[in-house]
Amino acid sequence: MTKVVIVGGGVVGLAVADELTRRGGLEVELLEKGPRPGIEASSAAAGILSPQGEADQPGPFLDLLLAGYQLFPEAVVRLQALTGIDMRYRAGGMLGVALSEEDEAQMERQAAWQERAGLRLERVAGSQVKSLEPAIDGPVRSAIWWPQTAQLDNTRLVEAYTRAVALQGAALRTGVPVSRFLVEGNRVVGVETPQGRIDADWVVNCAGPWAGFDRSLPFSIPTLPVKGQILQFRTDSPLVERVVKSPRAYLVQRSPQQLIVGTTVEDVGYDKEITGPGRRSILEGVGEMTSRLIGMRPETAWAGLRPGTPDRRPILGPSPLERLLLAAGHFRNGILLAPLTGRLIADWITTGGCPWDLSPFSVKRFSESKEVFHHGATQ
Ligand SMILES: Cc1cc2nc3c(=O)[nH]c(=O)nc-3n(C[C@H](O)[C@H](O)[C@H](O)COP(=O)(O)OP(=O)(O)OC[C@H]3O[C@@H](n4cnc5c(N)ncnc54)[C@H](O)[C@@H]3O)c2cc1C
């Protein structure tokens, strides 16, 4: 039987394992270095599924985000039926609010190219925002409504994937750090771990910001960690109905009692400390939008490491080595893109290709151009 080893048990590795085991006829082993799957960025995320909020121009990346979004409802229904886990998926849309002239100009540029591309959005007058979201009592000049945005509790998504993968027969091994890929000629034939060698017909690197861990490979995988901090408040009843964001912060009502506010975008290495300046910048950002959190203390706070790449696009598909596939660098969109990534990688393994042109996401692009790493807005 064809054996596939997946390195990394974040949401991306889990989604790949899910799709492969669903198709059947394969032996799938997922190796996670941590004590549980999904405890890194995949649990730290805010759970916003917003293709239009994340792209900055039409093109292959926008197409990928839109396809990922379209696939989500089906994945949620299937996972929920299989595992009984309610992931609190809600397609409630997103309200982007402009609080300054600069915000307005930035949002107008985004709205203009999206309208030209035929994407759905609505302009909302500042005076109307309070009737949509009564808690947003800051000086909103204007807003944009993106109906094509959903949210879910990504910690529950990780739980659902973990359960589904086990039910479908994958071997999920935690506490197993892969130290290197085993290469014979131009082909990857397995991985090395402190517990021994594991042979495989295919290996998929889903190691998030650590994806470049094997420096002995003949090419580099330039992923790097981009820290994001989040605060969670306890609310008696929901503060917001839909995702609300400004260019500096966002509010997501995860459950009637859990309000998540974020975030920071920090280039500080593999550090997940909650900091005073991080907390202050988030509180200032949400404080511009609502006065309701003034005087309230966050119930909890956490930080996670987004898997960044020099051009903020994922690295997907074949690598320069045969039988080594890459699914890393999902940056701010790994939750949104997980089900689609699982499908594309499984297509590649089971059919030798996939219906998408993955060349814009090939790791080869980094050896062909000299991109400068730059971060974008929040998420
Ligand atoms: C604050 C914050 C907010 C975010 N909000 C959103 C959002 O609203 N919507 C959205 O779509 N995305 C969001 N993201 C991004 C999203 O969380 C990530 O893109 C996604 O989780 C990446 O998943 P992953 O599986 O690639 O990486 P990870 O979750 O980092 O998982 C990689 C796994 O690989 C394991 N690993 C690494 N090296 C090895 C090795 N050598 N051997 C074995 N295992 C290894 C790690 O332990 C880890 O568990 C957010 C991220 C953060 C931090």
The ligand as an SDF file (V2000), in Angstrom:
LIG
                    3D

 53 58  0  0  0  0  0  0  0  0999 V2000
   -3.0510   35.5510   16.0330 C   0  0  0  0  0  0  0  0  0  0  0  0
   -3.3840   34.7940   14.7670 C   0  0  0  0  0  0  0  0  0  0  0  0
   -4.6040   35.0000   14.1400 C   0  0  0  0  0  0  0  0  0  0  0  0
   -4.9030   34.2950   12.9780 C   0  0  0  0  0  0  0  0  0  0  0  0
   -6.1350   34.4390   12.4290 N   0  0  0  0  0  0  0  0  0  0  0  0
   -6.4830   33.7300   11.3280 C   0  0  0  0  0  0  0  0  0  0  0  0
   -7.7810   33.8200   10.7980 C   0  0  0  0  0  0  0  0  0  0  0  0
   -8.6240   34.5330   11.3430 O   0  0  0  0  0  0  0  0  0  0  0  0
   -8.0790   33.0920    9.6760 N   0  0  0  0  0  0  0  0  0  0  0  0
   -7.1460   32.2660    9.0670 C   0  0  0  0  0  0  0  0  0  0  0  0
   -7.4720   31.6510    8.0480 O   0  0  0  0  0  0  0  0  0  0  0  0
   -5.9090   32.1480    9.5690 N   0  0  0  0  0  0  0  0  0  0  0  0
   -5.5470   32.8560   10.6860 C   0  0  0  0  0  0  0  0  0  0  0  0
   -4.2970   32.7600   11.2070 N   0  0  0  0  0  0  0  0  0  0  0  0
   -3.2950   31.9640   10.4810 C   0  0  0  0  0  0  0  0  0  0  0  0
   -3.4350   30.4740   10.7350 C   0  0  0  0  0  0  0  0  0  0  0  0
   -3.5000   30.2440   12.1180 O   0  0  0  0  0  0  0  0  0  0  0  0
   -2.2390   29.7360   10.1470 C   0  0  0  0  0  0  0  0  0  0  0  0
   -2.0430   30.0920    8.8000 O   0  0  0  0  0  0  0  0  0  0  0  0
   -2.4580   28.2160   10.2200 C   0  0  0  0  0  0  0  0  0  0  0  0
   -2.7590   27.8080   11.5200 O   0  0  0  0  0  0  0  0  0  0  0  0
   -1.2210   27.4820    9.7310 C   0  0  0  0  0  0  0  0  0  0  0  0
   -1.4310   26.1170    9.9390 O   0  0  0  0  0  0  0  0  0  0  0  0
   -0.2150   25.0950    9.7850 P   0  0  0  0  0  0  0  0  0  0  0  0
   -0.7530   23.7560   10.0320 O   0  0  0  0  0  0  0  0  0  0  0  0
    0.4810   25.3600    8.4910 O   0  0  0  0  0  0  0  0  0  0  0  0
    0.8290   25.5870   10.8960 O   0  0  0  0  0  0  0  0  0  0  0  0
    0.9010   25.3140   12.4600 P   0  0  0  0  0  0  0  0  0  0  0  0
   -0.3840   25.4940   13.1360 O   0  0  0  0  0  0  0  0  0  0  0  0
    2.0640   26.1140   12.9420 O   0  0  0  0  0  0  0  0  0  0  0  0
    1.2570   23.7870   12.5510 O   0  0  0  0  0  0  0  0  0  0  0  0
    2.5240   23.2860   12.1630 C   0  0  0  0  0  0  0  0  0  0  0  0
    2.7820   22.0890   13.0580 C   0  0  0  0  0  0  0  0  0  0  0  0
    3.9790   21.4510   12.6410 O   0  0  0  0  0  0  0  0  0  0  0  0
    4.6340   20.9840   13.7890 C   0  0  0  0  0  0  0  0  0  0  0  0
    6.0520   20.7780   13.4500 N   0  0  0  0  0  0  0  0  0  0  0  0
    6.9300   21.7280   13.0980 C   0  0  0  0  0  0  0  0  0  0  0  0
    8.1200   21.1820   12.8180 N   0  0  0  0  0  0  0  0  0  0  0  0
    7.9810   19.8410   12.9810 C   0  0  0  0  0  0  0  0  0  0  0  0
    8.8660   18.7460   12.8460 C   0  0  0  0  0  0  0  0  0  0  0  0
   10.1360   18.9260   12.4710 N   0  0  0  0  0  0  0  0  0  0  0  0
    8.4090   17.4890   13.1240 N   0  0  0  0  0  0  0  0  0  0  0  0
    7.1130   17.3000   13.5140 C   0  0  0  0  0  0  0  0  0  0  0  0
    6.2270   18.3220   13.6620 N   0  0  0  0  0  0  0  0  0  0  0  0
    6.6590   19.5720   13.3860 C   0  0  0  0  0  0  0  0  0  0  0  0
    4.4010   22.0790   14.8190 C   0  0  0  0  0  0  0  0  0  0  0  0
    4.5760   21.6160   16.1420 O   0  0  0  0  0  0  0  0  0  0  0  0
    2.9780   22.4900   14.5140 C   0  0  0  0  0  0  0  0  0  0  0  0
    2.0240   21.8280   15.3090 O   0  0  0  0  0  0  0  0  0  0  0  0
   -3.9580   33.4050   12.3990 C   0  0  0  0  0  0  0  0  0  0  0  0
   -2.7470   33.1880   13.0540 C   0  0  0  0  0  0  0  0  0  0  0  0
   -2.4590   33.8550   14.2380 C   0  0  0  0  0  0  0  0  0  0  0  0
   -1.1640   33.5710   14.9380 C   0  0  0  0  0  0  0  0  0  0  0  0
  1  2  1  0
  2  3  1  0
  2 52  2  0
  3  4  2  0
  4  5  1  0
  4 50  1  0
  5  6  2  0
  6  7  1  0
  6 13  1  0
  7  8  2  0
  7  9  1  0
  9 10  1  0
 10 11  2  0
 10 12  1  0
 12 13  2  0
 13 14  1  0
 14 15  1  0
 14 50  1  0
 15 16  1  0
 16 17  1  0
 16 18  1  0
 18 19  1  0
 18 20  1  0
 20 21  1  0
 20 22  1  0
 22 23  1  0
 23 24  1  0
 24 25  2  0
 24 26  1  0
 24 27  1  0
 27 28  1  0
 28 29  2  0
 28 30  1  0
 28 31  1  0
 31 32  1  0
 32 33  1  0
 33 34  1  0
 33 48  1  0
 34 35  1  0
 35 36  1  0
 35 46  1  0
 36 37  1  0
 36 45  1  0
 37 38  2  0
 38 39  1  0
 39 40  1  0
 39 45  2  0
 40 41  1  0
 40 42  2  0
 42 43  1  0
 43 44  2  0
 44 45  1  0
 46 47  1  0
 46 48  1  0
 48 49  1  0
 50 51  2  0
 51 52  1  0
 52 53  1  0
M  END
$$$$
